Amino acid sequence: MIRQVLRAGNPKLMRPARAVVDFDTPALHALIEDMIDTMQALDGAGLAAPQIGIDLRVVIFGFTSNERYPNAEPVPFTVLVNPCIEPLDDELTLGWEGCLSLPGLRGEVPRYQRVRYSGRDPEGGLIDRTVDGFHARVVQHECDHLDGVLYPMRMGDLARFGFCEEIQSAGLTVARA
């Protein structure tokens, strides 16, 4: 089922989410299916449970290609429960991000270039990966939602934030909403 995505300003997006304690349950699987349906319907690169009003530490992300990020390398589809992220060095890179909770907007956000992330799959199995580039950016963005953080809160230069059409017409990025 496609769910409504909460938009910036909704207080539910600003709260830290609760850890999942029960794995492999019908409720958890139903939540994940709804998240997948919602992300795919909106052509998203990822989605966090708080974005659909569920305060659980669950994120999904991944795509083969994505019109919203035409130059991004593929990211394997992942369901990540109770994630932890560890930066592997201090290198930050700037990259343009959008968010289903801030439709029509983009901003240039600093993120760690290389991270290790771990967590559980829906059945409780361990996930542990070391990634870089856009994959690292996506997982950091989605996991921020679990702590009540939206990408503009990470930006150092709000002059690099605005509506997709304006950013694209200025030649700053390919910025499809």
Secondary structure, 3 states (H helix, E strand, C coil): CCCCCCCCCCHHHHCCCECCCCCCCHHHHHHHHHHHHHHHHCCCCEEEHHHHCCCECEEEEEECCCCCCCCCCCEEEEEEEEEEEEECCCCEEEEEECCCCCCCEEEEEEEECEEEEEEECCCCCEEEEEEEHHHHHHHHHHHHHCCCCCHHHHCCCHHHEEEHHHHHHCCCCCCCC
